Structure formats: C-alpha cells, structure tokens
Amino acid sequence: MGAQENAELVRRGYDAFNAGDMNTLAELFADDAVWYAAGRGVLSGKKEGRDAVLAYFGELGSRSNGSFQATVEDIVGGEDHTIGIQQSHAQNNGKTLDAETVIAFVLRDGKVLEGREYFTDTASADEFWA
C-alpha cells in the first residue's frame, strides 16, 4: 500500500477508536501486532498481539468512563510508517488529561503491525491513569 492508503487506514483507525468500534479496530490490526504504551505508569509497556492491544484500548475507555478521545491534528503517511498527531483528552475521578501525543504506526499489507505512543509530558499521563 502507498502513503495515501496508509494515511486513510490510520484515519479509519482513529475514527473507530473514538467511536468505540472494536470490530473495525480488530480488522485493522495484524494478529501479531505490538503496541508500546509510553511512560512508567499502570498502563505503560509493551502489548503483544491484537487481543492485548485491543484490551489496552478498552482499558483506556474503562479508566476514563468512556471519555477518552484522540482528536486528530494531522496524519503523515509513508510507505512503511505513518504518523498520527493527536490531542488526547479524558476525564477520570476529577482529573483531566489534555496531552499532545504522537503515535508512530508501522503498516504492512493494509494492517497495523506496530504502534508507538509519544507524549509531550509522559509523567502527567502516568499520573492521570494512576
């Protein structure tokens, strides 16, 4: 797939994520996908396999009472890597998350193989999810 198709795939993923559409997300991720959640908090670390990645996404929704949203600012497509630039928003027990976030995606054959999160303030994100 080319850069434009990869950018469209990532945009579909963002739309599905924000809608809580786990079926579409499952279609977009490879069985052996890997996700790297930034930081040192309770949700940080490597998630191996599509089911683990989707469980992590579910945990973001659960811990934020369904309020987590990733507002896309831009998607930069490439042949193998596509970058999603987003503002992450959530509410949790009187706390607010409002974080600039970048996710680097590795894509092959129309599937997400890998995602790596980067926050401008990882410590604040860790504190929010605690």
Secondary structure, DSSP 8 states (H G I E B T S, - for coil): --HHHHHHHHHHHHHHHHHT-HHHHHHHEEEEEEEEE-SSSTT-EEEESHHHHHHHHHHHHHHTTT--EEEEEEEE--SSEEEEEEEEEEEETTEEEEEEEEEEEEEETTEEEEEEEEES-HHHHHHHH-
